[in-house]
Amino acid sequence: MFKDLYRRLTVMNALILIAFLLIFSYSIVGFTNSTFDASAKRALLGRTTQIQDVVDRFGVLEFTLPDDNGETGGDSQSDYTRIDYIIWDENLKLANLSSLRDGLLDQAYIQAQETMTSRDGNHGTIFLNGLKYRIYNLYATRSNGSPYVIQVYQSRVIDDLVIRQIFLIVMGIGTASLLFLILISAHMAKKSLEPVRIAYERQKEFIADASHELRTPLTIIKTTAELLGMKEEETIAKNAHWLENITGETETMSRMIENLLILAQADNNQIPVVMEKVDVTALVKNVGDKFQPIAKEKQLQLDSIVSDNVHMTGDRDKLNQLIMILVDNSIKYTPPGGCITLSLMHTTDKVIITVKDTGIGMAQEELDRIFERFYRVDKARSREQGGSGLGLSIARWIIEEHRGKIHVNSTPEEGSTFTVELPKKHKGRD
């Protein structure tokens, strides 16, 4: 599925880049072409004005204008850059021309007729022997009132050559850049899909784990209920331990569903976080006192090292839940005879809560996954203790809501240390 999505994303990015390249190339060419046209039109108009001034001054249509270098005869400039002219009298007879080009007079005569009829100025194009010429036609009158037509024209060969070269250069550079960008795009597509793929795989794993975790207590309840159904003549007292199994598994399912609901609501930001001033010293001491009986029952030593007068801004209930999750987690994974230390320290701007145990510990690869939902280091031990692998996920969410951090150091068979750093002042949501 992701390979197909990767190919589609790469192709789509490539098409977008190609479209951008074409738009950019034609924009450059179009801008250059319009610039050349505007410049040529100004030059043609300037030549037309020069001719009109000579006619108005001397009253004749037969004359020779100097070229741009001040020379007469029209041979000093290149045919591709020189501006030539044609003048037609009131009867549309040829009165003057700067250069004779075979075939051009016929097309010029047609445009001169149209200009004489419309009595206006206009820009046009002439094609001659595969070459394109810009031409400007102007209707004018002499001092005696007789009309005439001025035509000035210039070859587009140089302009078209420059535009073609610009287009080839832009396309060449663009194509090379495009190939490079497609490679980058393919890499970025793969990189951008990787978190989605990982999330998808974890979602599948989450669903499978949730189904398994719910199936186990349901199977026990169903089996126990069927067994009780076979003992219709026995009293409830004789089957009390079977009923306790059903009650225990029901409580396990209830806790799991409650934790799943908390995480689902947390993902959608549906759980309100009430920020207030919290006496963390009292909170930690209270949690330590609650777990003392549980620790003694499991032959564990639970020590509390708590700094006095530690306060912070936070959600009291969720901070209490956080500390309980960490202590409960250490108790579950510490064998009899072990020791658990719950400590509270603080700096000028941070509250530091540490839970250290001498339990089974974890390998480095497990440290990267312990906050994933349903992940458990020792599944058999967690099952015996009633764990579902959701506690640390909830703990991480509580820490993130308080803009804090959690660090875990662990060595297999030696124990683990969970260190939580929380800011004393709430910074608000990003």
Summary of the structure (lengths in Angstrom):
residues: 430
radius of gyration: 44.9
end to end distance: 34.1
largest distance: 137.9
contacts: 1225
relative contact order: 0.07
helix: 54%
strand: 19%
